[in-house]
Amino acid sequence: WTPGHEGLEGNKKADEEARKASEKGCSRTQLLPKELQSELTHSRSAVRGAFQKRLKEKAKKEWRGSKKFKRLGQ
């Protein structure tokens, strides 16, 4: 809640809807895209971390197979 929104048309209704949305079991899952209607199997940070790890592994493999790597003798 922000005091600056006080007196604006629709503010009370928005507050009520936000309060309802924050309560468990109140979201209308049928309005969500199909992919989001069930529980998420992984957290966003876990997916991102796994992706970053794969990127680093791929970059390392590509680097080790490059002509420059062989020339530098590393």
Kinemage of the C-alpha trace (Angstrom):
@kinemage 1
@onewidth
@group {chain A} dominant
@subgroup {mainchain}
@vectorlist {calphas} color= white
{ca trp a 1} P 0.000 0.000 0.000
{ca thr a 2} L 1.247 3.424 -0.920
{ca pro a 3} L -0.207 6.552 0.732
{ca gly a 4} L 0.119 8.382 -2.589
{ca his a 5} L -2.610 6.159 -4.055
{ca glu a 6} L -5.155 7.211 -1.451
{ca gly a 7} L -8.185 8.846 -2.988
{ca leu a 8} L -7.526 7.488 -6.479
{ca glu a 9} L -10.481 5.897 -8.203
{ca gly a 10} L -10.364 2.103 -7.922
{ca asn a 11} L -7.744 2.087 -5.163
{ca lys a 12} L -9.995 0.321 -2.652
{ca lys a 13} L -10.975 -2.306 -5.209
{ca ala a 14} L -7.316 -2.843 -6.142
{ca asp a 15} L -6.441 -3.246 -2.448
{ca glu a 16} L -9.201 -5.834 -2.015
{ca glu a 17} L -8.096 -7.786 -5.089
{ca ala a 18} L -4.458 -7.717 -3.986
{ca arg a 19} L -5.440 -8.965 -0.543
{ca lys a 20} L -7.499 -11.792 -2.086
{ca ala a 21} L -4.682 -12.757 -4.434
{ca ser a 22} L -2.244 -13.015 -1.554
{ca glu a 23} L -4.443 -15.517 0.277
{ca lys a 24} L -3.715 -19.179 -0.401
{ca gly a 25} L -6.026 -20.986 -2.779
{ca cys a 26} L -7.622 -17.881 -4.139
{ca ser a 27} L -5.921 -17.636 -7.538
{ca arg a 28} L -8.004 -18.659 -10.505
{ca thr a 29} L -5.768 -21.259 -12.094
{ca gln a 30} L -8.093 -21.702 -15.060
{ca leu a 31} L -7.210 -18.157 -16.133
{ca leu a 32} L -3.487 -18.946 -16.219
{ca pro a 33} L -1.724 -20.378 -19.277
{ca lys a 34} L -1.833 -24.195 -19.280
{ca glu a 35} L 1.886 -24.415 -18.416
{ca leu a 36} L 1.328 -22.453 -15.198
{ca gln a 37} L -1.796 -24.232 -13.956
{ca ser a 38} L 0.123 -26.949 -12.106
{ca glu a 39} L 2.885 -26.775 -9.518
{ca leu a 40} L 6.245 -25.705 -10.877
{ca thr a 41} L 8.740 -28.562 -10.733
{ca his a 42} L 11.836 -26.380 -10.425
{ca ser a 43} L 12.546 -22.953 -9.058
{ca arg a 44} L 13.604 -20.231 -11.454
{ca ser a 45} L 16.978 -19.887 -9.757
{ca ala a 46} L 17.626 -23.653 -9.998
{ca val a 47} L 16.818 -23.680 -13.716
{ca arg a 48} L 18.961 -20.619 -14.296
{ca gly a 49} L 21.876 -22.116 -12.342
{ca ala a 50} L 21.711 -25.376 -14.304
{ca phe a 51} L 21.618 -23.431 -17.572
{ca gln a 52} L 24.632 -21.329 -16.566
{ca lys a 53} L 26.532 -24.480 -15.611
{ca arg a 54} L 25.825 -26.061 -19.015
{ca leu a 55} L 26.932 -22.882 -20.775
{ca lys a 56} L 30.227 -22.815 -18.875
{ca glu a 57} L 30.862 -26.506 -19.588
{ca lys a 58} L 30.173 -25.994 -23.290
{ca ala a 59} L 32.430 -22.921 -23.445
{ca lys a 60} L 35.224 -24.819 -21.679
{ca lys a 61} L 34.902 -27.745 -24.105
{ca glu a 62} L 34.917 -25.420 -27.128
{ca trp a 63} L 37.952 -23.536 -25.772
{ca arg a 64} L 39.914 -26.725 -25.132
{ca gly a 65} L 39.200 -27.884 -28.685
{ca ser a 66} L 40.249 -24.602 -30.294
{ca lys a 67} L 43.492 -23.954 -32.200
{ca lys a 68} L 44.346 -21.035 -29.913
{ca phe a 69} L 44.151 -23.233 -26.813
{ca lys a 70} L 46.541 -25.748 -28.368
{ca arg a 71} L 48.901 -22.989 -29.489
{ca leu a 72} L 48.996 -21.402 -26.046
{ca gly a 73} L 49.771 -24.779 -24.493
{ca gln a 74} L 47.294 -24.469 -21.683
